Amino acid sequence: MSLPPRASEEAAALPEGGEPQAAAAASPRRSGAPPLLPARRLSGPMPWVIAILIALVVIAAAGGLALKNLAAGARAELASALSVQVIEPNPELRAARSAEAVRLLTRIEGVRAVRPVSEAELVALLEPWLGAGATSGEVPIPALIDVELAGPASAAAIARIEAALARSIPGARVDAQAAWLAPVYDALAALQWLALGLIALVALAAIAAVWLAARSAFGGARETVEIMHLLGASDRQIIAVFLRAVRSEALLGAGLGGVIGAAAVWLLGRQFAALDSGMGAGGGLMPADWLVIAAIPLAGVALALVTARITIALALKDML
């Protein structure tokens, strides 16, 4: 059986007296002979597609990690915080009951610190919502006392403090500050799940892109693959040839995407740090978070190689 011209070139590349399988694995060629798979590098679309997808995953992962740190920091800061409200329309009686509440709170076991909130602070907090009504005196503003416990603000601790105040301070109300932020915690958790879902979707998109690229490369080199089979190359050796091309393009794309994503995360971090807000300051990335982000490009390369290996193996199976 006569071989086509390309087969003749591959056959000529075999070393005299050498094994066909070893020659196919090493793929030696004459000077100036074209490679089995052309190394397109950045001229092909796959590195750019992988770079875009890796950058998106890096940004989404950084956002999810920052939200996790923000929620954890807020929970830790407010886990032992309580607020005591003294509700009384009469300003003089309200001030006297507030002072009595501070005295009682400092004597309760397990209370670490007590701080009455000044009327000026309360007015500043309520003025954006009540407008002029916050200073007119028409709206009765309860006295507010911040309490920090030595342990977590559990339901039992709240009940014990309420019982101690109820005997002398009628109308006193005790609330855990963490309970006020429960809707915020739920929103942060929803955003973290959204970031995880985005990462999953981008991973599926990357798998689809590598699958299409590998199928296209295999279809374009189908005749070469048949010749390699005739020369005695095994499926494992043929897959290795394709994986070398996929690995080089995946490394280029993942490296570029990782740099772009990390630069975007760094710039966004500087912008949020400039806000200098109390709650937002706890959303920074820890060293362990940066290690997770640094592992994303490597995971992208591994995913591309696994996808390409499975795709080429299935394509070779269909040829038989």
One Martini backbone bead per residue (centre of mass of N, CA, C, O) as a GRO file, in nm:
protein
  320
    1MET     BB    1   0.094   0.038   0.026
    2SER     BB    2   0.064   0.356  -0.051
    3LEU     BB    3   0.169   0.669   0.054
    4PRO     BB    4   0.133   0.968   0.121
    5PRO     BB    5   0.331   1.239   0.128
    6ARG     BB    6   0.318   1.279   0.442
    7ALA     BB    7   0.400   0.990   0.505
    8SER     BB    8   0.678   1.004   0.375
    9GLU     BB    9   0.793   1.213   0.568
   10GLU     BB   10   0.752   1.047   0.829
   11ALA     BB   11   0.913   0.801   0.733
   12ALA     BB   12   1.185   0.958   0.689
   13ALA     BB   13   1.207   1.024   1.007
   14LEU     BB   14   1.294   0.755   1.059
   15PRO     BB   15   1.510   0.561   1.201
   16GLU     BB   16   1.740   0.340   1.134
   17GLY     BB   17   1.614   0.054   1.292
   18GLY     BB   18   1.376   0.163   1.434
   19GLU     BB   19   1.109   0.209   1.622
   20PRO     BB   20   0.799   0.324   1.558
   21GLN     BB   21   0.710   0.417   1.840
   22ALA     BB   22   0.959   0.581   1.913
   23ALA     BB   23   0.944   0.771   1.671
   24ALA     BB   24   0.664   0.888   1.735
   25ALA     BB   25   0.734   1.002   2.014
   26ALA     BB   26   0.983   1.181   1.927
   27SER     BB   27   0.951   1.321   1.644
   28PRO     BB   28   1.158   1.325   1.422
   29ARG     BB   29   1.316   1.562   1.194
   30ARG     BB   30   1.385   1.732   0.943
   31SER     BB   31   1.512   1.999   0.822
   32GLY     BB   32   1.217   2.196   0.778
   33ALA     BB   33   0.998   2.031   0.887
   34PRO     BB   34   0.684   2.006   0.962
   35PRO     BB   35   0.481   1.993   1.205
   36LEU     BB   36   0.216   1.827   1.317
   37LEU     BB   37   0.154   2.085   1.508
   38PRO     BB   38   0.098   2.398   1.496
   39ALA     BB   39   0.240   2.677   1.665
   40ARG     BB   40   0.036   2.947   1.741
   41ARG     BB   41  -0.023   3.059   2.002
   42LEU     BB   42  -0.146   3.391   1.993
   43SER     BB   43  -0.300   3.346   1.710
   44GLY     BB   44  -0.507   3.206   1.856
   45PRO     BB   45  -0.809   3.190   2.046
   46MET     BB   46  -0.765   3.023   2.310
   47PRO     BB   47  -0.582   3.205   2.493
   48TRP     BB   48  -0.789   3.440   2.507
   49VAL     BB   49  -1.023   3.285   2.628
   50ILE     BB   50  -0.873   3.191   2.881
   51ALA     BB   51  -0.797   3.472   2.986
   52ILE     BB   52  -1.084   3.578   3.029
   53LEU     BB   53  -1.185   3.350   3.218
   54ILE     BB   54  -0.968   3.377   3.438
   55ALA     BB   55  -1.026   3.672   3.510
   56LEU     BB   56  -1.317   3.623   3.602
   57VAL     BB   57  -1.251   3.421   3.827
   58VAL     BB   58  -1.069   3.602   3.995
   59ILE     BB   59  -1.278   3.822   4.053
   60ALA     BB   60  -1.498   3.639   4.176
   61ALA     BB   61  -1.323   3.514   4.401
   62ALA     BB   62  -1.242   3.778   4.538
   63GLY     BB   63  -1.527   3.868   4.605
   64GLY     BB   64  -1.610   3.623   4.778
   65LEU     BB   65  -1.377   3.649   4.987
   66ALA     BB   66  -1.443   3.938   5.080
   67LEU     BB   67  -1.730   3.874   5.181
   68LYS     BB   68  -1.645   3.666   5.389
   69ASN     BB   69  -1.468   3.857   5.559
   70LEU     BB   70  -1.686   4.065   5.618
   71ALA     BB   71  -1.884   3.878   5.769
   72ALA     BB   72  -1.683   3.769   5.981
   73GLY     BB   73  -1.604   4.044   6.104
   74ALA     BB   74  -1.889   4.137   6.188
   75ARG     BB   75  -1.956   3.898   6.371
   76ALA     BB   76  -1.715   3.928   6.566
   77GLU     BB   77  -1.773   4.227   6.654
   78LEU     BB   78  -2.104   4.162   6.729
   79ALA     BB   79  -2.132   3.905   6.915
   80SER     BB   80  -2.103   4.096   7.208
   81ALA     BB   81  -2.333   4.300   7.127
   82LEU     BB   82  -2.538   4.555   7.280
   83SER     BB   83  -2.869   4.714   7.305
   84VAL     BB   84  -3.005   4.979   7.506
   85GLN     BB   85  -3.343   5.090   7.550
   86VAL     BB   86  -3.492   5.395   7.665
   87ILE     BB   87  -3.838   5.438   7.690
   88GLU     BB   88  -3.919   5.795   7.710
   89PRO     BB   89  -4.080   6.098   7.669
   90ASN     BB   90  -3.946   6.211   7.914
   91PRO     BB   91  -3.647   6.359   7.934
   92GLU     BB   92  -3.579   6.349   8.240
   93LEU     BB   93  -3.662   6.053   8.293
   94ARG     BB   94  -3.481   5.932   8.074
   95ALA     BB   95  -3.209   6.021   8.198
   96ALA     BB   96  -3.243   5.877   8.471
   97ARG     BB   97  -3.285   5.588   8.357
   98SER     BB   98  -3.018   5.574   8.204
   99ALA     BB   99  -2.831   5.602   8.449
  100GLU     BB  100  -2.944   5.351   8.596
  101ALA     BB  101  -2.875   5.147   8.372
  102VAL     BB  102  -2.570   5.187   8.383
  103ARG     BB  103  -2.536   5.100   8.679
  104LEU     BB  104  -2.654   4.810   8.645
  105LEU     BB  105  -2.474   4.702   8.414
  106THR     BB  106  -2.194   4.722   8.569
  107ARG     BB  107  -2.302   4.482   8.781
  108ILE     BB  108  -2.313   4.273   8.573
  109GLU     BB  109  -2.232   3.969   8.493
  110GLY     BB  110  -2.040   3.980   8.183
  111VAL     BB  111  -1.980   4.285   8.168
  112ARG     BB  112  -1.738   4.485   8.014
  113ALA     BB  113  -1.905   4.733   7.869
  114VAL     BB  114  -2.028   5.083   7.902
  115ARG     BB  115  -2.211   5.308   7.663
  116PRO     BB  116  -2.345   5.605   7.635
  117VAL     BB  117  -2.532   5.764   7.401
  118SER     BB  118  -2.543   6.052   7.273
  119GLU     BB  119  -2.760   6.282   7.148
  120ALA     BB  120  -2.584   6.374   6.909
  121GLU     BB  121  -2.549   6.095   6.785
  122LEU     BB  122  -2.848   6.031   6.740
  123VAL     BB  123  -2.909   6.270   6.557
  124ALA     BB  124  -2.699   6.195   6.337
  125LEU     BB  125  -2.838   5.917   6.271
  126LEU     BB  126  -3.149   6.034   6.221
  127GLU     BB  127  -3.144   6.278   6.020
  128PRO     BB  128  -3.155   6.128   5.739
  129TRP     BB  129  -3.459   6.021   5.818
  130LEU     BB  130  -3.606   6.278   5.985
  131GLY     BB  131  -3.463   6.536   5.988
  132ALA     BB  132  -3.595   6.787   6.169
  133GLY     BB  133  -3.728   6.581   6.377
  134ALA     BB  134  -3.460   6.515   6.540
  135THR     BB  135  -3.456   6.836   6.671
  136SER     BB  136  -3.758   6.926   6.763
  137GLY     BB  137  -3.900   6.705   6.979
  138GLU     BB  138  -4.151   6.551   6.849
  139VAL     BB  139  -3.956   6.307   6.853
  140PRO     BB  140  -3.900   6.047   7.049
  141ILE     BB  141  -3.585   5.964   7.184
  142PRO     BB  142  -3.417   5.713   7.281
  143ALA     BB  143  -3.211   5.577   7.489
  144LEU     BB  144  -2.864   5.474   7.438
  145ILE     BB  145  -2.683   5.158   7.501
  146ASP     BB  146  -2.367   5.024   7.500
  147VAL     BB  147  -2.285   4.668   7.507
  148GLU     BB  148  -2.020   4.456   7.636
  149LEU     BB  149  -1.937   4.133   7.638
  150ALA     BB  150  -1.742   3.857   7.729
  151GLY     BB  151  -1.945   3.713   7.549
  152PRO     BB  152  -2.187   3.598   7.386
  153ALA     BB  153  -2.508   3.706   7.259
  154SER     BB  154  -2.723   3.536   7.399
  155ALA     BB  155  -3.036   3.457   7.498
  156ALA     BB  156  -2.961   3.426   7.798
  157ALA     BB  157  -2.815   3.699   7.834
  158ILE     BB  158  -3.052   3.879   7.753
  159ALA     BB  159  -3.255   3.777   7.968
  160ARG     BB  160  -3.085   3.858   8.216
  161ILE     BB  161  -3.078   4.165   8.155
  162GLU     BB  162  -3.379   4.216   8.138
  163ALA     BB  163  -3.442   4.126   8.431
  164ALA     BB  164  -3.255   4.342   8.571
  165LEU     BB  165  -3.411   4.598   8.441
  166ALA     BB  166  -3.720   4.556   8.498
  167ARG     BB  167  -3.726   4.640   8.806
  168SER     BB  168  -3.619   4.964   8.735
  169ILE     BB  169  -3.668   4.970   8.399
  170PRO     BB  170  -3.915   5.067   8.233
  171GLY     BB  171  -3.898   5.001   7.884
  172ALA     BB  172  -3.666   4.820   7.841
  173ARG     BB  173  -3.442   4.734   7.564
  174VAL     BB  174  -3.294   4.431   7.430
  175ASP     BB  175  -3.031   4.404   7.175
  176ALA     BB  176  -2.878   4.247   6.923
  177GLN     BB  177  -2.668   4.370   6.685
  178ALA     BB  178  -2.660   4.122   6.492
  179ALA     BB  179  -2.970   4.118   6.428
  180TRP     BB  180  -2.974   4.377   6.248
  181LEU     BB  181  -2.768   4.222   6.027
  182ALA     BB  182  -2.913   3.977   5.899
  183PRO     BB  183  -2.983   4.086   5.611
  184VAL     BB  184  -2.687   4.137   5.537
  185TYR     BB  185  -2.588   3.847   5.562
  186ASP     BB  186  -2.779   3.732   5.348
  187ALA     BB  187  -2.671   3.905   5.115
  188LEU     BB  188  -2.377   3.806   5.130
  189ALA     BB  189  -2.443   3.507   5.082
  190ALA     BB  190  -2.573   3.548   4.803
  191LEU     BB  191  -2.315   3.668   4.669
  192GLN     BB  192  -2.139   3.418   4.712
  193TRP     BB  193  -2.315   3.226   4.542
  194LEU     BB  194  -2.290   3.392   4.286
  195ALA     BB  195  -1.984   3.361   4.254
  196LEU     BB  196  -1.988   3.052   4.239
  197GLY     BB  197  -2.172   3.034   3.990
  198LEU     BB  198  -1.982   3.191   3.801
  199ILE     BB  199  -1.746   2.995   3.817
  200ALA     BB  200  -1.898   2.751   3.704
  201LEU     BB  201  -1.972   2.878   3.429
  202VAL     BB  202  -1.681   2.940   3.339
  203ALA     BB  203  -1.583   2.649   3.349
  204LEU     BB  204  -1.777   2.548   3.131
  205ALA     BB  205  -1.674   2.740   2.912
  206ALA     BB  206  -1.384   2.630   2.910
  207ILE     BB  207  -1.452   2.343   2.833
  208ALA     BB  208  -1.589   2.414   2.565
  209ALA     BB  209  -1.347   2.556   2.433
  210VAL     BB  210  -1.148   2.317   2.445
  211TRP     BB  211  -1.321   2.114   2.296
  212LEU     BB  212  -1.341   2.269   2.030
  213ALA     BB  213  -1.037   2.302   1.978
  214ALA     BB  214  -0.965   1.998   1.981
  215ARG     BB  215  -1.157   1.910   1.756
  216SER     BB  216  -1.038   2.096   1.540
  217ALA     BB  217  -0.747   1.991   1.551
  218PHE     BB  218  -0.817   1.697   1.486
  219GLY     BB  219  -0.958   1.749   1.213
  220GLY     BB  220  -0.700   1.886   1.077
  221ALA     BB  221  -0.517   1.606   1.174
  222ARG     BB  222  -0.631   1.334   1.068
  223GLU     BB  223  -0.424   1.236   0.857
  224THR     BB  224  -0.183   1.235   1.049
  225VAL     BB  225  -0.301   1.027   1.245
  226GLU     BB  226  -0.322   0.797   1.042
  227ILE     BB  227  -0.018   0.785   0.982
  228MET     BB  228   0.071   0.728   1.273
  229HIS     BB  229  -0.073   0.457   1.284
  230LEU     BB  230   0.086   0.327   1.046
  231LEU     BB  231   0.367   0.374   1.212
  232GLY     BB  232   0.273   0.279   1.528
  233ALA     BB  233   0.117   0.471   1.689
  234SER     BB  234  -0.026   0.548   1.974
  235ASP     BB  235  -0.274   0.700   2.145
  236ARG     BB  236  -0.091   0.815   2.365
  237GLN     BB  237   0.105   0.964   2.172
  238ILE     BB  238  -0.104   1.140   2.029
  239ILE     BB  239  -0.208   1.285   2.279
  240ALA     BB  240   0.065   1.414   2.355
  241VAL     BB  241   0.084   1.600   2.110
  242PHE     BB  242  -0.172   1.767   2.174
  243LEU     BB  243  -0.099   1.850   2.472
  244ARG     BB  244   0.137   2.034   2.404
  245ALA     BB  245  -0.036   2.252   2.264
  246VAL     BB  246  -0.237   2.302   2.495
  247ARG     BB  247  -0.035   2.379   2.718
  248SER     BB  248   0.086   2.632   2.590
  249GLU     BB  249  -0.185   2.790   2.558
  250ALA     BB  250  -0.282   2.767   2.855
  251LEU     BB  251  -0.042   2.911   2.987
  252LEU     BB  252  -0.072   3.179   2.843
  253GLY     BB  253  -0.369   3.239   2.919
  254ALA     BB  254  -0.351   3.203   3.230
  255GLY     BB  255  -0.131   3.411   3.284
  256LEU     BB  256  -0.274   3.655   3.162
  257GLY     BB  257  -0.540   3.633   3.328
  258GLY     BB  258  -0.410   3.650   3.610
  259VAL     BB  259  -0.290   3.934   3.579
  260ILE     BB  260  -0.549   4.086   3.512
  261GLY     BB  261  -0.715   4.003   3.760
  262ALA     BB  262  -0.516   4.102   3.981
  263ALA     BB  263  -0.516   4.398   3.890
  264ALA     BB  264  -0.818   4.447   3.932
  265VAL     BB  265  -0.826   4.376   4.233
  266TRP     BB  266  -0.621   4.586   4.329
  267LEU     BB  267  -0.775   4.837   4.231
  268LEU     BB  268  -1.038   4.783   4.389
  269GLY     BB  269  -0.904   4.778   4.670
  270ARG     BB  270  -0.812   5.076   4.666
  271GLN     BB  271  -1.092   5.202   4.637
  272PHE     BB  272  -1.216   5.080   4.902
  273ALA     BB  273  -0.996   5.184   5.098
  274ALA     BB  274  -1.066   5.494   5.051
  275LEU     BB  275  -1.338   5.494   5.212
  276ASP     BB  276  -1.305   5.415   5.522
  277SER     BB  277  -1.508   5.210   5.623
  278GLY     BB  278  -1.601   5.009   5.870
  279MET     BB  279  -1.714   4.757   5.712
  280GLY     BB  280  -1.529   4.765   5.451
  281ALA     BB  281  -1.250   4.710   5.601
  282GLY     BB  282  -1.318   4.382   5.635
  283GLY     BB  283  -1.280   4.310   5.297
  284GLY     BB  284  -1.011   4.194   5.283
  285LEU     BB  285  -0.727   4.023   5.178
  286MET     BB  286  -0.564   3.746   5.250
  287PRO     BB  287  -0.298   3.547   5.202
  288ALA     BB  288  -0.474   3.294   5.151
  289ASP     BB  289  -0.641   3.424   4.923
  290TRP     BB  290  -0.400   3.467   4.726
  291LEU     BB  291  -0.341   3.166   4.695
  292VAL     BB  292  -0.608   3.095   4.564
  293ILE     BB  293  -0.577   3.287   4.322
  294ALA     BB  294  -0.302   3.162   4.221
  295ALA     BB  295  -0.445   2.871   4.160
  296ILE     BB  296  -0.633   2.926   3.918
  297PRO     BB  297  -0.448   2.900   3.665
  298LEU     BB  298  -0.365   2.608   3.730
  299ALA     BB  299  -0.651   2.493   3.719
  300GLY     BB  300  -0.701   2.576   3.424
  301VAL     BB  301  -0.481   2.399   3.298
  302ALA     BB  302  -0.581   2.128   3.407
  303LEU     BB  303  -0.862   2.144   3.275
  304ALA     BB  304  -0.761   2.159   2.982
  305LEU     BB  305  -0.607   1.889   2.978
  306VAL     BB  306  -0.838   1.702   3.054
  307THR     BB  307  -1.027   1.782   2.824
  308ALA     BB  308  -0.835   1.716   2.590
  309ARG     BB  309  -0.789   1.420   2.654
  310ILE     BB  310  -1.085   1.329   2.632
  311THR     BB  311  -1.140   1.433   2.346
  312ILE     BB  312  -0.917   1.273   2.192
  313ALA     BB  313  -0.996   0.991   2.290
  314LEU     BB  314  -1.279   0.995   2.159
  315ALA     BB  315  -1.186   1.053   1.870
  316LEU     BB  316  -1.013   0.793   1.841
  317LYS     BB  317  -1.246   0.596   1.892
  318ASP     BB  318  -1.413   0.685   1.634
  319MET     BB  319  -1.195   0.581   1.420
  320LEU     BB  320  -1.231   0.260   1.477
   0.00000   0.00000   0.00000
